[in-house]
Amino acid sequence: MKTPFSLAVAISVLSVCLNGCSSSPSSPSASKPAPAAATATPAATPPPAAPIPVEVFETAILSAANTLLGKASLPAGGQHMLVIDPLIDGMTGEQTAASRAMGERIARLVRERYAQQYAVQPFNRNTVVRAPLVLIGTLTPINREGRTEGDRDIYRICLALADLRASRIVGKGVARALPAGVDGVATAFYQDSPAWGLDVATAGYIKTCQGTRPGDPMDPAYLDRIVLGALISEGIDHYNAGRYKDALGIYTEAHGMPGGAEQLRVMNGLYLSNARLKRTRDATAAFDRIVDHGLRSKRLPVKLLFRPGGSNYVADASISGAYPMWLERIARAAVASKTSCLEVQGHSGPAGSEQARERIAKQRADFVRTRLVTAQPSLAKRVTALGMGSREALVGTGRDDASDVLDRRVSFRLSDC
């Protein structure tokens, strides 16, 4: 499996569709020119496309889902098995309270209104191998121009229905939602994970949802890993429910599958499950695999999260309590690599003035750099600190709460010295 995308590549994948998840149909080819003697009639200017209405969150969910389910081009037959691959944030690739609520609301809609056409089944290995219809979706914060930049004050809902037997998209649904009622806080697994990044499978999921039209093929990066993805989803469910031993069993199995050892979610899952079970040695070994993977790929996706407006770690000790160990292991691995230089990148959300954002981002980077060099003084000339401000904000809502904590992160980028 390919290594996780860099942030720049990830953002380019996520921006495939900026104004509504599916492009307008391509214009038909030009007709043959009229004979010379004929007077050409000027072509009428087509009316501008109607803007997508911005609705309250639940109304927007139902609008997109009804379009998707009601207009899908279904295979011949009666009732079709349908599974929902958990919906995700279209920028971070994480499951949030809002994206999970979307999936639950859509499943209820299917049972209430579309039971004759669809039979909802759990998304797991046993159902996926039967080649059902798969519903996927993203919830993405955007600005009023439909772009994932600047102040993002509405949400874009994108839904896609894929036929696994044909490996093609058979339905799409899009809508835009007001921010009220959208809970962007990540679920427990993603909150606790030590590393962030769009691995190949997650980027393929987003592209399959946002960059396709009905009739288009599914992105192969998503399609080829869907059974592994279903297994990972089972592990995430176990972790979120506090069944850490079951989660560890799932992630151990996933790690042994083709491509599993390169999946960031598998590496995160092994670390988290072992840490929750107080298997310190195994958790440390799992974290070392994340760091080694980052050194090889020249991008270390470990994230350190900070409180709003300051250069102190988040208050939740269940998350930040492990940071000293993480930095010690990163410093040790960086020394051992000998040829790697480390750029510590501090980030901030869009709240406040640009000058303030740059300053606090640099303070966060300096804070982490100091701790790395304290752990391994020989790194002093190989570690730099850079304040990114809000230039690479992932959420961009400016709420400065748990929903946009990823915007207040410190991350790492590697290069050859």
BAGU-452293 format. One line per field, with one value per residue (C-alpha): residue number from 1; residue in one letter; chain; x, y, z. Coordinates in pm, whole numbers. Example, Ala and Ser with C-alpha at 12.3 -4.5 7.8 and 13.67 -1.06 7.14 Angstrom:
<nodes>
num: (1; 2);
residu: (A; S);
chaine: (A; A);
px: (1230; 1367);
py: (-450; -106);
pz: (780; 714);
</nodes>
This chain:
<nodes>
num: (1; 2; 3; 4; 5; 6; 7; 8; 9; 10; 11; 12; 13; 14; 15; 16; 17; 18; 19; 20; 21; 22; 23; 24; 25; 26; 27; 28; 29; 30; 31; 32; 33; 34; 35; 36; 37; 38; 39; 40; 41; 42; 43; 44; 45; 46; 47; 48; 49; 50; 51; 52; 53; 54; 55; 56; 57; 58; 59; 60; 61; 62; 63; 64; 65; 66; 67; 68; 69; 70; 71; 72; 73; 74; 75; 76; 77; 78; 79; 80; 81; 82; 83; 84; 85; 86; 87; 88; 89; 90; 91; 92; 93; 94; 95; 96; 97; 98; 99; 100; 101; 102; 103; 104; 105; 106; 107; 108; 109; 110; 111; 112; 113; 114; 115; 116; 117; 118; 119; 120; 121; 122; 123; 124; 125; 126; 127; 128; 129; 130; 131; 132; 133; 134; 135; 136; 137; 138; 139; 140; 141; 142; 143; 144; 145; 146; 147; 148; 149; 150; 151; 152; 153; 154; 155; 156; 157; 158; 159; 160; 161; 162; 163; 164; 165; 166; 167; 168; 169; 170; 171; 172; 173; 174; 175; 176; 177; 178; 179; 180; 181; 182; 183; 184; 185; 186; 187; 188; 189; 190; 191; 192; 193; 194; 195; 196; 197; 198; 199; 200; 201; 202; 203; 204; 205; 206; 207; 208; 209; 210; 211; 212; 213; 214; 215; 216; 217; 218; 219; 220; 221; 222; 223; 224; 225; 226; 227; 228; 229; 230; 231; 232; 233; 234; 235; 236; 237; 238; 239; 240; 241; 242; 243; 244; 245; 246; 247; 248; 249; 250; 251; 252; 253; 254; 255; 256; 257; 258; 259; 260; 261; 262; 263; 264; 265; 266; 267; 268; 269; 270; 271; 272; 273; 274; 275; 276; 277; 278; 279; 280; 281; 282; 283; 284; 285; 286; 287; 288; 289; 290; 291; 292; 293; 294; 295; 296; 297; 298; 299; 300; 301; 302; 303; 304; 305; 306; 307; 308; 309; 310; 311; 312; 313; 314; 315; 316; 317; 318; 319; 320; 321; 322; 323; 324; 325; 326; 327; 328; 329; 330; 331; 332; 333; 334; 335; 336; 337; 338; 339; 340; 341; 342; 343; 344; 345; 346; 347; 348; 349; 350; 351; 352; 353; 354; 355; 356; 357; 358; 359; 360; 361; 362; 363; 364; 365; 366; 367; 368; 369; 370; 371; 372; 373; 374; 375; 376; 377; 378; 379; 380; 381; 382; 383; 384; 385; 386; 387; 388; 389; 390; 391; 392; 393; 394; 395; 396; 397; 398; 399; 400; 401; 402; 403; 404; 405; 406; 407; 408; 409; 410; 411; 412; 413; 414; 415; 416; 417);
residu: (M; K; T; P; F; S; L; A; V; A; I; S; V; L; S; V; C; L; N; G; C; S; S; S; P; S; S; P; S; A; S; K; P; A; P; A; A; A; T; A; T; P; A; A; T; P; P; P; A; A; P; I; P; V; E; V; F; E; T; A; I; L; S; A; A; N; T; L; L; G; K; A; S; L; P; A; G; G; Q; H; M; L; V; I; D; P; L; I; D; G; M; T; G; E; Q; T; A; A; S; R; A; M; G; E; R; I; A; R; L; V; R; E; R; Y; A; Q; Q; Y; A; V; Q; P; F; N; R; N; T; V; V; R; A; P; L; V; L; I; G; T; L; T; P; I; N; R; E; G; R; T; E; G; D; R; D; I; Y; R; I; C; L; A; L; A; D; L; R; A; S; R; I; V; G; K; G; V; A; R; A; L; P; A; G; V; D; G; V; A; T; A; F; Y; Q; D; S; P; A; W; G; L; D; V; A; T; A; G; Y; I; K; T; C; Q; G; T; R; P; G; D; P; M; D; P; A; Y; L; D; R; I; V; L; G; A; L; I; S; E; G; I; D; H; Y; N; A; G; R; Y; K; D; A; L; G; I; Y; T; E; A; H; G; M; P; G; G; A; E; Q; L; R; V; M; N; G; L; Y; L; S; N; A; R; L; K; R; T; R; D; A; T; A; A; F; D; R; I; V; D; H; G; L; R; S; K; R; L; P; V; K; L; L; F; R; P; G; G; S; N; Y; V; A; D; A; S; I; S; G; A; Y; P; M; W; L; E; R; I; A; R; A; A; V; A; S; K; T; S; C; L; E; V; Q; G; H; S; G; P; A; G; S; E; Q; A; R; E; R; I; A; K; Q; R; A; D; F; V; R; T; R; L; V; T; A; Q; P; S; L; A; K; R; V; T; A; L; G; M; G; S; R; E; A; L; V; G; T; G; R; D; D; A; S; D; V; L; D; R; R; V; S; F; R; L; S; D; C);
chaine: (A; A; A; A; A; A; A; A; A; A; A; A; A; A; A; A; A; A; A; A; A; A; A; A; A; A; A; A; A; A; A; A; A; A; A; A; A; A; A; A; A; A; A; A; A; A; A; A; A; A; A; A; A; A; A; A; A; A; A; A; A; A; A; A; A; A; A; A; A; A; A; A; A; A; A; A; A; A; A; A; A; A; A; A; A; A; A; A; A; A; A; A; A; A; A; A; A; A; A; A; A; A; A; A; A; A; A; A; A; A; A; A; A; A; A; A; A; A; A; A; A; A; A; A; A; A; A; A; A; A; A; A; A; A; A; A; A; A; A; A; A; A; A; A; A; A; A; A; A; A; A; A; A; A; A; A; A; A; A; A; A; A; A; A; A; A; A; A; A; A; A; A; A; A; A; A; A; A; A; A; A; A; A; A; A; A; A; A; A; A; A; A; A; A; A; A; A; A; A; A; A; A; A; A; A; A; A; A; A; A; A; A; A; A; A; A; A; A; A; A; A; A; A; A; A; A; A; A; A; A; A; A; A; A; A; A; A; A; A; A; A; A; A; A; A; A; A; A; A; A; A; A; A; A; A; A; A; A; A; A; A; A; A; A; A; A; A; A; A; A; A; A; A; A; A; A; A; A; A; A; A; A; A; A; A; A; A; A; A; A; A; A; A; A; A; A; A; A; A; A; A; A; A; A; A; A; A; A; A; A; A; A; A; A; A; A; A; A; A; A; A; A; A; A; A; A; A; A; A; A; A; A; A; A; A; A; A; A; A; A; A; A; A; A; A; A; A; A; A; A; A; A; A; A; A; A; A; A; A; A; A; A; A; A; A; A; A; A; A; A; A; A; A; A; A; A; A; A; A; A; A; A; A; A; A; A; A; A; A; A; A; A; A; A; A; A; A; A; A; A; A; A; A; A; A; A; A; A; A; A; A; A; A; A; A; A; A);
px: (0; 116; 221; -19; -61; 107; -127; -89; -187; -470; -613; -591; -787; -1045; -1090; -1191; -1540; -1563; -1919; -2124; -1969; -2059; -1973; -2240; -2267; -2020; -2163; -2254; -2016; -2070; -2297; -2165; -2136; -2425; -2382; -2214; -2534; -2726; -2733; -2607; -2838; -2655; -2674; -2889; -2700; -2794; -2946; -2715; -2749; -2980; -2786; -2802; -3027; -2879; -3112; -3126; -2911; -3175; -3366; -3043; -2968; -3313; -3292; -2966; -3074; -3412; -3245; -2989; -3230; -3522; -3331; -3071; -3020; -3065; -2975; -3269; -3445; -3652; -3510; -3139; -2904; -2762; -2473; -2355; -1979; -1957; -1981; -1680; -1564; -1464; -1148; -1007; -1137; -1253; -1586; -1761; -2075; -2244; -2135; -2243; -2581; -2617; -2564; -2815; -3076; -3034; -3066; -3389; -3518; -3450; -3646; -3935; -3972; -3766; -3802; -3935; -3625; -3350; -3269; -3018; -2752; -2447; -2125; -1885; -1679; -1966; -2195; -1932; -1820; -2178; -2132; -2417; -2498; -2270; -2373; -2088; -2088; -1894; -1980; -1747; -1722; -1715; -1751; -2039; -1859; -1845; -1472; -1282; -1084; -1133; -1415; -1627; -1977; -2190; -2158; -2168; -2334; -2229; -2376; -2297; -2446; -2215; -2294; -2011; -2104; -2062; -1799; -1987; -2175; -2552; -2674; -2569; -2723; -2595; -2718; -2592; -2661; -2653; -2406; -2666; -2692; -2375; -2158; -1812; -1644; -1460; -1560; -1342; -1114; -1022; -996; -749; -545; -183; -153; -365; -355; -551; -426; -482; -811; -964; -860; -1018; -1341; -1356; -1278; -1543; -1799; -1703; -1534; -1783; -2114; -2368; -2221; -1860; -1637; -1550; -1204; -985; -798; -1128; -1276; -969; -949; -1316; -1304; -1008; -1197; -1497; -1272; -1115; -1465; -1549; -1239; -1334; -1682; -1532; -1294; -1568; -1777; -1490; -1438; -1061; -972; -1207; -1067; -713; -809; -958; -657; -416; -607; -618; -244; -184; -401; -250; -191; -304; 36; 51; -291; -260; -591; -457; -138; -345; -578; -295; -146; -475; -605; -278; -259; -615; -535; -223; 8; 272; 546; 315; 169; 518; 614; 298; 381; 734; 584; 392; 714; 915; 646; 662; 1041; 1026; 753; 914; 597; 542; 166; 180; -41; -4; -314; -331; -579; -742; -530; -229; 76; -34; -149; -518; -641; -760; -482; -609; -482; -198; -64; 113; 280; 611; 653; 566; 823; 1090; 1033; 1025; 1350; 1517; 1406; 1519; 1865; 1885; 1789; 2101; 2000; 1655; 1588; 1263; 1044; 804; 494; 262; -94; -385; -749; -886; -1004; -831; -601; -354; -66; -203; -254; 102; 240; 54; 135; 506; 489; 339; 611; 884; 731; 755; 1096; 1237; 1113; 1259; 1599; 1584; 1524; 1804; 2042; 2219; 1905; 1953; 2083; 1842; 1511; 1346; 1020; 777; 452; 197; -82; -418; -289; -348; -658; -846; -1180; -1173; -1493; -1315; -1520; -1212; -1363; -1335; -1486; -1189; -908; -713; -664; -466; -211; 160; 269; 601; 753; 1077; 1343; 1694; 1958);
py: (0; 353; 566; 835; 1142; 1467; 1740; 1927; 1617; 1542; 1891; 1866; 1540; 1700; 1999; 1787; 1923; 2275; 2375; 2068; 1722; 1657; 1877; 1991; 1763; 1831; 2024; 1827; 1834; 2118; 2050; 2080; 2440; 2571; 2611; 2939; 3082; 3033; 3299; 3161; 3215; 3318; 3049; 3140; 3200; 2924; 3048; 3031; 2723; 2771; 2807; 2514; 2618; 2622; 2433; 2334; 2030; 1756; 1898; 1902; 1540; 1429; 1635; 1473; 1125; 1137; 1246; 968; 689; 797; 854; 579; 368; 31; -312; -520; -703; -642; -541; -459; -510; -176; -109; 230; 275; 526; 882; 1108; 1467; 1561; 1745; 1540; 1196; 1147; 1028; 1298; 1310; 1490; 1245; 953; 1120; 1157; 785; 696; 936; 798; 439; 532; 704; 389; 174; 422; 516; 290; -53; -205; -105; -141; -368; -202; -437; -368; -264; -549; -817; -1061; -818; -653; -981; -1028; -723; -503; -144; 79; 424; 664; 1031; 1333; 1638; 1926; 2279; 2534; 2907; 3074; 3032; 2657; 2644; 2478; 2788; 3113; 3142; 2830; 2891; 2630; 2257; 2061; 1720; 1476; 1127; 854; 510; 249; -94; -324; -583; -330; -122; 190; 483; 446; 752; 1090; 1338; 1678; 1949; 2238; 2285; 2566; 2513; 2501; 2147; 2025; 1862; 1839; 1671; 1358; 1020; 868; 669; 976; 1206; 970; 867; 982; 1039; 1217; 1175; 1066; 720; 592; 417; 720; 953; 703; 708; 1089; 1089; 821; 1038; 1386; 1335; 1112; 1121; 842; 586; 661; 383; 374; 491; 177; 287; 264; -34; -256; -202; -213; -550; -431; -106; -296; -480; -152; -9; -299; -220; 147; 51; -173; 103; 369; 134; 72; -290; -251; -619; -685; -383; -511; -846; -675; -450; -739; -929; -623; -570; -919; -863; -745; -372; -366; -290; 31; 158; 450; 360; 12; 154; 399; 120; -104; 181; 293; -53; -154; 178; 140; -215; -76; -286; -17; -206; -309; 44; 193; -56; 36; 406; 337; 177; 501; 702; 463; 474; 853; 860; 634; 839; 1175; 1281; 1216; 1242; 1256; 1536; 1733; 1934; 2267; 2476; 2776; 3091; 2935; 2717; 2463; 2115; 2026; 1978; 1621; 1417; 1098; 1252; 1488; 1266; 1053; 1345; 1330; 965; 1045; 1324; 1110; 834; 1081; 1241; 902; 788; 1117; 1075; 715; 815; 1042; 1195; 1329; 1692; 1769; 2074; 2133; 2304; 2496; 2565; 2778; 2823; 3129; 3313; 3643; 3861; 3715; 3846; 3675; 3348; 3349; 3431; 3157; 2900; 2981; 2960; 2612; 2500; 2645; 2475; 2133; 2193; 2276; 1945; 1747; 1908; 1863; 1492; 1466; 1766; 1643; 1736; 2108; 2177; 1939; 2058; 2387; 2547; 2712; 2895; 2816; 3032; 2924; 2862; 2488; 2494; 2169; 2255; 2634; 2717; 2929; 2785; 2728; 2428; 2049; 2046; 2225; 2109; 1978; 2338; 2392; 2118; 2080; 1836; 1734; 1734; 1556; 1624; 1510; 1717);
pz: (0; -65; 222; 353; 137; 232; 348; 21; -178; 63; 24; -355; -341; -114; -346; -647; -603; -466; -548; -484; -510; -870; -1163; -1403; -1705; -1980; -2272; -2582; -2874; -3119; -3414; -3769; -3897; -4102; -4481; -4581; -4731; -4408; -4141; -3813; -3520; -3203; -2938; -2643; -2322; -2078; -1753; -1452; -1238; -942; -618; -382; -91; 257; 489; 854; 919; 934; 636; 436; 529; 415; 97; -10; 100; -76; -399; -367; -278; -492; -816; -796; -1105; -939; -1071; -1189; -909; -601; -267; -261; 31; 146; 383; 506; 526; 814; 687; 751; 760; 407; 516; 802; 702; 1062; 1190; 1393; 1602; 1313; 1041; 1260; 1319; 942; 890; 1160; 1020; 668; 791; 967; 653; 448; 693; 710; 343; 117; 276; -45; -241; 21; 314; 547; 685; 906; 737; 812; 640; 615; 434; 213; 56; -67; -296; -170; -249; -39; 74; 153; 240; 355; 561; 478; 622; 337; 281; 101; -232; -176; -107; 175; 263; 450; 702; 669; 796; 618; 549; 227; 240; -31; -60; -312; -370; -520; -664; -561; -825; -1104; -918; -1024; -879; -917; -726; -589; -349; -237; -3; 207; 576; 827; 1112; 1389; 1523; 1349; 1616; 1459; 1757; 1645; 1785; 2058; 1827; 1622; 1923; 2089; 1783; 1799; 1425; 1166; 791; 488; 403; 53; 136; 310; 29; -214; -12; -34; -405; -471; -295; -408; -744; -927; -1112; -1154; -1392; -1299; -1160; -793; -704; -701; -388; -199; -383; -352; 26; 117; 296; 502; 557; 689; 935; 1050; 1096; 1327; 1531; 1557; 1679; 1949; 2061; 2072; 2286; 2530; 2422; 2398; 2402; 2110; 1930; 1977; 1827; 1522; 1466; 1509; 1241; 1014; 1057; 914; 605; 275; 307; 669; 816; 609; 715; 956; 1119; 1195; 1347; 1554; 1662; 1781; 1983; 2136; 2227; 2391; 2577; 2710; 2821; 2999; 2785; 2791; 2609; 2324; 2301; 2278; 2008; 1814; 1842; 1720; 1408; 1341; 1376; 1161; 894; 901; 872; 568; 401; 489; 665; 1033; 1096; 1478; 1612; 1937; 2027; 2210; 2403; 2234; 2245; 2414; 2388; 2648; 2553; 2563; 2918; 2864; 3028; 2865; 2540; 2633; 2912; 2651; 2473; 2669; 2567; 2206; 2186; 2349; 2093; 1804; 1921; 1960; 1614; 1456; 1607; 1486; 1131; 1116; 782; 868; 956; 1134; 1080; 1369; 1230; 1460; 1346; 1458; 1371; 1186; 1499; 1580; 1373; 1126; 1337; 1649; 1463; 1334; 1679; 1866; 1597; 1626; 2006; 1981; 1741; 1965; 2268; 2102; 1950; 2293; 2430; 2143; 2184; 2560; 2506; 2246; 2249; 1935; 1739; 1799; 1447; 1277; 1421; 1319; 1431; 1189; 1261; 992; 1130; 987; 634; 665; 884; 833; 992; 962; 1149; 1409; 1693; 1909; 2082; 2062; 1712; 1551; 1780; 1478; 1371; 1693; 1629; 1599; 1330; 1177; 832; 749; 491; 411; 587);
</nodes>
